Structures are given as C-alpha cells and as structure tokens.
Amino acid sequence: YRSLPKELFPDVVIPTVLVKTIYPGNPPVDMENLITRPLENEINTISGIKELRSSSTQDNSDIFVEFQTGVDIKDALQDVKDAVDRIKGELPADLPADPIVLDIDFSEFPIININLSGDYSLGELKRFADFLEEEIESIPEISKVDISGIEEREIQIRVNPVKLSLYELSFDDIENAIRMENVSVSGGSVLFEDQSRWSVRTLGEFTDVRQMESIIVKQEDQQIVYLRDLAEVTDTWADPMSFARLNDQAVVSLQVVKKSGENLLSATDKIFKVLDEAKSSGSLPEDLTITLTNDQSEEIRGQLSNLENSVIMAIILVVIVLYLFLGLKNALFVGLAI
C-alpha cells in the first residue's frame, strides 16, 4: 500500500497521433487542398483507425488520428509515419519542412505549478526558472518542465529602409554579413617540441550586441558601411506567446509534468525538497517569491486520509457491533481477522 503509485485520475490510454504541417503564406483553403486532403487520403488506408479529424488554418494543417483502444501507440505512430513518407512526393515541392508526426499522451498534464515573482528583471527570473527546470527534471518521476510567462532571448536588428536604399544594400546583404562573422572555425593543430599536439580554434561568435554593431556590411572606394550605420541592434525578448499571472501580478510559471505510472506523492515530495535546498544553499535568493498552485498532491493526500480514517472507523464499528451480539471473545477474533 505504501509503495503503490498514487494518482488523482486513472491513466487512460487513447492512442492518438498528430500530423502537423506548416506551410507559410497559404490560406486555409490552400492548406486543405494541398496538404490536408492528400495526407488524409493516405492515412485513411491504415487499419485500426477509429476517427480521423483535421483542421486547416492559415499556414498550418493539423490531422488527429485516433486509433482503437487495442492498438499499440508505438505501432500506430510508425504506421502514420510510413503513410506520410509515401505521400511526400505529392506534397508541394517548396514545403519548408516535412510534416511532423508525434503521439499525444493525455496523461501528461501538470501535477503542480511553481510560480516565481519578485523585484527582479525578466533575465534574472528566467535564470532562476532555468535552474529549477534542470534540477526538477533530474527527478526520476518527472517527465518534463514547461516554462510559461517568459519568452526566449532575441537579438533584434531594426533596419532603416531609407539608409538601406541609400547605401544600395538589401536585407540579404545584412544577413550574409552577420552569418559570415558569427562563426567559429577550426584552425588545425599545432605540434610542440614535447610531441604534444593541440587543436587550434578561432572564436568568432558574438558575445555582445556591440560586437554586432561593428560588422562591416559593405566596403567600396575606401568607404566602410557598418551595421550600426544601417540598423539598431538590441538585446531583448521575443514577442510573448504565453502569459502567466497570479493575483494580478506577472510571474514566471513552471508547469511540472509527471511520468505516467509514477508515484505523484513521491514526485511532489522531491520537488519540495529541491525548492528547500535551492533556498538554503543560496542558489535562489531569499526574497524570491515562490508560490505553488494546482498542487494535486494536496487533494490526493486528503482523499487518502479520508480512506484510511474510513477503514479504521469501519473496523471499530464492526468490532463494537460483534461485541454487542457475540461477546468480547468472538468480536476480538473477527476484528483481528479483518
């Protein structure tokens, strides 16, 4: 009883496969005719399909393939991948990437949300979140940690089109200049007198936006055009795709997903231990506010407590009833048997 996995809901396996295709610059009707319909016709030849659903939107096609419950998800995934491979030749030649085929696990929902807030910048909160993500994902019971409320770091180059035209340059010229400069190249090796050989590598990757501003985009007639002459380079964040709010305050939220079949109570106990150790060791500052929400372990612990109390009360009531009708000796024998 102590070692059995504790779950709030039973694991329900619904073998479902998603086929996702991205084709930028195409309206829904073209996505349906060029992508969705050919894929559906080929996937529909697979045996064991219960339901086939699709959604064609701007630049995107999603096909959901639900199989019968007796079908193994690994076999279903491979069958769909094979069907997509067979139809690739009929898809548009300028498709930027092959369709993505992946299985959907409905048991992968967060067991707890860890929300970080405080008087810190986005970069600092992201650094704290990345630290906790790495520590929590090392727990054997944890599948993954999703971070919301903050986006990835992004270097933005805001080009002035007037100056671009003035210097007779294009966006491709800027892109090629940055690509050629931001590279580390192997320089071979050096043989020393003690017969030791060391590899030589030239470091050319950018470490600061000011280095990017000094990129030479054009050089003609002793006239040098730097990137700073054409554009403004800023170290910022990507456009927000998700928001996290708690009590009307912006937070960075870590959504912890447990592996299927693992003990939820054991997983949350280890998460609490990670948080306590991070605070006590100084890895996280003391004034960083950590708020826990959607903690499923609280409801499970309450249900288990009610279950254990009900069992104990049932045994006591049975022994009392047997004592009134059969006497103390027989009541004790039956109670011990229970």
C-alpha positions in Angstrom: 0.0 0.0 0.0 2.9 2.4 0.8 4.7 1.7 -2.5 1.7 1.8 -4.8 1.6 4.8 -7.2 -0.9 7.4 -6.0 -2.9 9.2 -8.8 -5.8 11.7 -8.8 -7.1 10.3 -12.0 -6.5 6.9 -13.6 -4.2 6.6 -16.6 -6.4 6.4 -19.7 -4.5 5.5 -22.9 -6.1 6.9 -26.0 -3.8 6.1 -28.9 -3.9 9.4 -30.9 -1.3 10.6 -33.4 -0.9 14.2 -34.6 0.3 15.1 -38.1 1.3 18.8 -38.2 2.4 20.6 -41.3 3.5 24.2 -41.6 3.4 25.9 -45.0 3.9 29.7 -44.6 2.0 32.1 -46.8 -1.0 29.9 -47.6 -4.7 30.5 -46.6 -6.8 27.7 -45.1 -8.4 26.7 -48.4 -5.0 26.0 -50.0 -3.8 24.2 -46.8 -6.7 21.9 -47.1 -6.4 21.2 -50.8 -2.6 21.0 -51.0 -1.7 19.4 -47.6 -4.6 18.1 -45.5 -6.6 16.2 -48.2 -3.6 14.2 -49.7 -2.4 13.3 -46.2 -5.9 12.3 -45.0 -6.4 10.1 -48.1 -3.2 8.2 -47.5 -3.5 8.0 -43.7 -7.1 6.7 -44.0 -5.7 3.4 -45.6 -4.2 2.4 -42.2 -6.2 -0.2 -40.4 -7.4 0.3 -36.8 -8.4 3.9 -37.1 -11.4 4.9 -35.0 -11.7 8.6 -36.0 -9.8 11.0 -38.3 -10.1 14.7 -37.7 -8.3 17.6 -39.3 -8.0 21.4 -39.0 -6.7 23.6 -41.8 -5.9 27.2 -40.8 -3.6 29.9 -42.0 -0.1 28.4 -42.7 -1.0 25.3 -40.7 -2.5 21.9 -41.1 -3.3 19.6 -38.1 -4.6 16.0 -38.6 -5.6 14.0 -35.5 -5.6 10.2 -36.0 -7.4 8.3 -33.2 -7.0 4.6 -33.2 -8.9 1.8 -31.5 -8.0 1.3 -27.8 -6.5 -2.1 -28.6 -3.9 -0.6 -31.0 -0.4 -0.2 -29.6 0.6 3.5 -29.8 4.1 2.7 -31.0 2.8 0.7 -33.9 0.2 3.3 -34.7 2.9 6.1 -34.7 5.1 4.1 -37.1 2.1 3.3 -39.4 1.3 7.0 -39.7 5.0 7.9 -40.3 5.1 5.4 -43.1 1.9 6.8 -44.6 3.3 10.3 -44.5 6.5 9.1 -46.2 4.6 7.5 -49.0 2.7 10.8 -49.8 5.7 13.2 -49.5 6.2 13.2 -53.3 2.7 14.6 -53.8 3.1 17.5 -51.4 4.3 20.9 -52.6 8.0 21.0 -53.6 8.6 24.2 -51.7 7.4 22.9 -48.4 9.9 24.3 -45.9 9.9 21.1 -43.7 8.4 17.6 -43.7 5.2 17.0 -41.8 5.7 16.4 -38.1 4.3 13.1 -36.7 4.0 12.7 -33.0 1.9 10.8 -30.5 -0.4 12.6 -27.9 -0.2 11.5 -24.3 -3.3 12.6 -22.5 -1.7 11.7 -19.1 0.9 14.5 -19.5 -0.8 17.2 -17.5 0.9 19.3 -14.8 0.8 18.0 -11.3 2.0 21.3 -9.8 2.7 24.8 -10.9 5.7 26.7 -9.4 5.4 30.5 -9.9 8.4 32.8 -9.5 8.0 36.5 -8.8 9.8 39.3 -7.1 11.7 42.5 -7.7 13.9 41.0 -10.5 14.3 41.5 -14.2 13.0 39.1 -16.8 16.5 37.8 -17.4 17.1 37.0 -13.7 13.7 35.3 -13.4 14.4 33.2 -16.5 17.8 32.3 -15.0 16.1 31.1 -11.8 13.5 29.2 -13.8 16.1 27.5 -15.9 17.9 26.4 -12.8 14.8 24.9 -11.2 13.9 23.3 -14.6 17.2 21.5 -14.7 17.0 20.4 -11.0 13.4 19.2 -11.2 13.8 17.3 -14.5 16.6 15.3 -12.8 14.0 13.7 -10.5 13.2 10.2 -11.8 9.4 10.6 -11.5 9.3 13.8 -13.6 8.9 13.8 -17.4 9.4 17.5 -18.2 9.0 21.0 -17.0 7.3 23.7 -19.2 8.1 27.3 -18.6 5.5 30.0 -19.4 5.3 33.7 -18.8 8.6 34.5 -20.4 10.0 34.1 -23.9 13.4 33.3 -25.3 16.1 35.8 -25.6 16.1 37.5 -29.0 18.6 39.8 -30.8 16.6 42.3 -32.9 18.1 44.2 -35.8 15.8 47.1 -36.8 16.9 48.2 -40.2 16.3 51.7 -41.5 14.9 51.2 -45.1 15.9 54.7 -46.1 19.6 54.1 -45.2 19.4 50.7 -46.7 18.4 52.2 -50.1 20.9 55.0 -49.7 23.8 52.6 -49.5 22.3 50.4 -52.2 22.1 47.3 -49.9 19.5 44.6 -49.3 18.4 42.6 -46.3 20.3 39.6 -47.8 23.5 41.6 -47.6 22.9 42.2 -43.9 22.0 38.6 -43.3 25.1 37.3 -45.2 27.4 39.7 -43.4 26.1 38.6 -39.9 26.3 34.9 -40.9 29.9 35.2 -42.1 31.0 37.0 -39.0 29.2 34.9 -36.4 31.2 31.7 -36.8 34.0 29.7 -35.1 36.4 27.9 -37.4 38.8 25.2 -36.7 42.4 26.3 -37.4 44.0 22.8 -37.5 46.6 21.8 -34.9 50.0 22.7 -33.5 52.8 20.3 -32.8 55.0 21.2 -29.8 58.5 20.2 -29.1 57.4 17.6 -26.5 55.4 15.9 -29.3 52.1 17.0 -27.9 49.6 18.2 -30.4 47.0 20.9 -29.6 43.9 21.8 -31.6 43.6 25.4 -32.7 40.2 27.1 -33.0 39.4 30.6 -33.9 36.5 32.1 -31.9 34.3 34.3 -33.9 30.8 34.0 -32.3 29.3 37.1 -30.9 29.1 37.6 -27.1 27.7 41.2 -27.1 25.5 43.3 -29.3 28.2 45.9 -29.6 30.3 43.5 -31.5 27.5 43.0 -34.0 27.2 46.8 -34.5 30.8 46.8 -35.8 30.1 44.3 -38.6 31.2 45.6 -42.0 28.3 45.2 -44.4 29.9 47.0 -47.4 33.3 48.3 -48.3 33.7 50.2 -51.5 36.1 53.1 -52.6 37.5 53.2 -49.1 34.0 53.8 -47.7 33.1 51.3 -45.0 29.4 50.7 -44.0 29.0 49.2 -40.6 25.8 47.6 -39.3 25.3 50.4 -36.9 25.0 52.8 -39.8 22.0 50.9 -41.1 20.2 49.4 -38.2 19.7 49.5 -34.4 20.7 46.3 -32.7 19.0 45.5 -29.4 19.3 42.5 -27.0 15.7 41.9 -26.0 13.0 39.1 -25.8 10.9 37.5 -28.4 7.2 38.5 -28.8 5.2 37.0 -26.0 3.4 33.8 -26.9 2.2 33.0 -23.4 1.3 35.0 -20.2 1.4 33.9 -16.6 -0.5 35.8 -14.0 -1.1 35.2 -10.3 -3.1 37.6 -8.1 -2.9 40.2 -11.0 0.9 40.0 -10.9 3.2 38.8 -13.7 5.0 35.6 -12.8 7.2 33.1 -14.5 5.4 29.7 -14.1 7.0 26.3 -14.2 4.5 23.5 -15.1 5.8 20.2 -13.9 4.6 17.1 -15.7 5.0 13.6 -14.2 5.9 10.4 -16.0 3.0 8.1 -16.5 2.6 5.4 -13.8 5.0 7.1 -11.3 4.1 8.0 -7.7 2.7 11.5 -7.6 3.2 12.0 -3.9 6.8 10.9 -4.1 7.4 13.3 -7.0 5.9 16.3 -5.2 7.9 15.5 -2.0 11.1 15.5 -4.1 10.1 18.8 -5.7 9.5 20.4 -2.3 13.0 19.1 -1.3 14.6 20.7 -4.4 12.9 24.1 -3.6 14.0 24.0 0.0 17.6 23.0 -0.9 17.8 25.7 -3.5 16.7 28.4 -1.0 19.0 27.1 1.8 22.1 26.7 -0.5 21.8 30.2 -1.9 21.1 29.1 -5.4 17.8 31.1 -5.2 17.7 34.4 -3.3 15.7 34.6 -0.1 13.5 37.4 -1.3 12.4 35.5 -4.4 8.7 34.7 -4.0 7.8 31.1 -4.8 4.1 30.3 -5.0 2.7 26.8 -5.5 -0.6 26.4 -7.3 -2.5 23.5 -8.8 -0.8 21.1 -6.4 -2.6 17.8 -7.0 -0.8 16.1 -4.1 -3.0 18.1 -1.6 -6.2 16.6 -2.9 -4.7 13.1 -3.1 -3.4 13.3 0.5 -6.8 14.4 1.6 -8.5 11.5 -0.2 -6.0 9.0 1.3 -6.6 10.4 4.7 -10.3 10.0 4.4 -9.8 6.5 3.1 -7.6 5.5 6.0 -10.0 7.1 8.5 -12.9 5.3 6.9 -11.2 1.9 7.1 -10.3 2.4 10.8 -13.8 3.6 11.7 -15.3 0.6 9.9 -13.2 -1.9 11.8 -14.0 -0.2 15.1 -17.8 -0.2 14.4 -17.7 -3.8 13.3 -15.9 -4.9 16.5 -18.5 -2.9 18.6 -21.5 -4.5 16.8 -20.0 -8.0 17.1 -19.2 -7.4 20.8 -22.9 -6.5 21.5 -24.2 -9.6 19.7 -21.4 -12.2 20.0 -19.4 -11.2 23.1 -15.9 -9.9 23.6 -14.0 -13.0 22.6 -15.7 -13.6 19.3 -15.6 -9.9 18.5 -11.8 -9.8 19.0 -11.3 -12.8 16.8 -13.3 -11.3 14.0 -11.7 -7.9 14.4 -8.2 -9.4 14.2 -9.2 -11.3 11.1 -10.4 -8.1 9.4 
